């Protein structure tokens, strides 16, 4: 069951939830089995999700969540910035890669 939450579906789902429940926190969780998890999490955030699940790079991908470092990199300097730099994540990645 890979790729169940595609980016377009994430946009449609979160947008519909946000419209009906404007004050409800929206938390999106998926796995990166098909490799589209990062795009889906970015689409969900752009559509109004409050929280999207990611994993530290060394433990991300496949049956885990999308890469936190990749999300940090693509949102840096935008309104969706997660407030963590790729450089700040490096010590954690080095630890978990051992």
N, C-alpha and C positions, 0 to 999 in steps of 0.2 A: 504494500500500500504506500508507495512512494509518491511524493509530490501532491498530497491531498489538498494542501492550502497553497494554491498558486497565487502569484502577486495580484492578479486581477480579482480573484476570489477574495483575497484578504481586503482589498479596497472596498469591494461591494459589501462584505460582511461587516467590517468595522464602520463604514459609512452608514449602513442601515441601523446598526446598534446605536451609534452616536445620535442619529436623528430621533429615534424612539426613546432613548434613555440618555438625555444630554448631561445629566449629573452623575451617571453611573461610571465608576472606574472600569476601563476595559483593559484586560490583561490577555495577551495573545501568546500561546505556547505552541510550538511546532518542532519538528525534527528536520534535519537537513539531509535526509536519506537520498533525495533526488538531486541535491545540490542547489535547489532554488530557495532554500530557507532564508538566506540573507535578503534576497529580493522581496520575499513575502513579508519579512519583518519590517523592512523599510517601507513597503507599501502600506502595511498596517499602521505604522507610526505616522506616515503622511496623512492617512485617513482619519487620524484622531485617537489611536490607541494610546493609553497612558503608560503601559508597560509592555515590553516585548522581551521574551526570554532569549538569552544568548549564553554561550559558554566561552570560557577562556580558550584562546586559540589552540593550545596544546591538547585540549580535550574536546574540541568542537568537530562538527561535521558528521556525516553519515547518520548513525542512530542517535547522535547527540544533537545539541542545538547549533544554530549558525554561529559563526566566529564573532566574538566580541571585538577583536582587533579590526576586523573588516568593517563592522558597523561603526566603530569609532572613527576609522579613516574616511568612510564615505559621508559621515554626518559632520565631520569637523568643519567649523566655520559656518554652520547652518543653524537654523532655529531648532533643529532636531539633535544637535550635538549632545552626546551622552556625558560630556564633561570629563572624559578620560582620554588621554593621548595614547597613541600606539606605543610611544616610548615608555610611558608609565606602566604599561602592561608587560613589558619585556621581562622584568625580574620574575613575575609570576609564571610567564610562559617557560622561562629557563628552568624554574623549579619543577614544573609539572612535566617537562620533557625528559627529565632524568629517570 
